[in-house]
């Protein structure tokens, strides 16, 4: 049912955020990416899990956090999406801590094993 599937996506989103806090951006993004996932970063597409792995190989920051404000899922229970606010904390060129706040949008696809992986972020 829709509410169960929404909860599964919320649980997956939470595990994704927790893994990032524990292991860093690279491990989290690779772990939760579908084989054909696409990232949009600075108006450039990063297409496929292998490309995400390569793009994030030296990104081990743990300073990204987010929580979905909205979750929906298809009637068939095979696609869902989330959006909400993210915060990314970093030090600028002068060493001062900066906080980048924005909106994320993630599309989730149910995998053959029943788990959810992102196909768009």
N, C-alpha and C positions, 0 to 999 in steps of 0.2 A: 504493500500500500504506500501511497505517496508520503505520508508522515514518517514511516519507517525508513524509506529511501532517503528522505531529507536528513534524517538523523544519521544515517550511514555516511552521507556526504559531510555533514558537520563533524562527525567523529574522524573522518579521513583528513579533513582540513586541520583539525586540532593536532592529529598525529604528525602531519606535515610541518606545522609550525613548531611543534615540540622537538622534532628531529633537527630542524634548523638550529634551534637554540642549543641543542646538545652537540651536534656534529658539524654544523656550518652549512652555508648555502649550497655548495657543490653536492654533498651527500644527500641533502634533502630534495633538491630539485631533480637529481638523477633518480632517486628512489621512487618518487611519486609521478614521474613522467611516463606517459604512454609511449610506445615505440615511435609513434608518428606525431608526438607532441610538437607544438609550435609556441615559441615565446616571441613576444614583440618587445624589443628593447631599443629605445632611442630611434624609433621609426624603422628599425631593421628586424627582419624575421630570422629567428634561429629555428631551423626546421629539423626535427627528428631528435630522438634521445641521444644518439651519438654526438650530434652537433651541440646539444645542451651540455653533455659531459665535457666536451672540448672547451666550450665557451666558459664554463664555470670551474674548470680544473684548478685554477688558482684563487678562486673566491671562497674563502672559508669563514667569511664574516658571520657572526652570530647575532648581528645587530638589526635584524629585520623582524618585525612582529606584525601580525594582522589578525583580524577576526571578522568573519562574514556577518554582515548586517541583513543579508537576504539570501535565501536558498530556494531554488525551485528545481523540479525534476520532471522529466517527460512522463506521460501517462504509461508508457511502456517500461519505464524504470531503467532505461539504458543510457540516458544522457541527463546531466544536471548542470546547474551553474550557480556560482556564488559571486557576490560582490560585497565590498565593504572598504574600510579604511586600513591603510598600512602605515607603519612608521619605520623609517630607516635612519639609524643614527650613525654618524661618521665624523671624522676629524677633517676639517678643511686644510688648505695649504699653510695656514698660520698656526695650526694645531688646536684651533677652537672646535668644540663639539657642535655639530649641526644636526638638525632633525629635519628630514624630508618626509612630509606627510602627503599622501595621495590616496587614490582610489584604485583598488585592484578588481579585476574581473577574471574569473577562472571557469573554464568549462571542463566538466568531469565526465568520463566515459566508463561505464561498467565493463570490467574485464571478464574474460571467460571464467576465471575462478571466483567471480562475484565481487572482487575488490574494485575500488575506484582509482583511476589514474587521471591526471589532467591531460587534456589534449590542446588546451589553449590557456595561456597566461600572459 
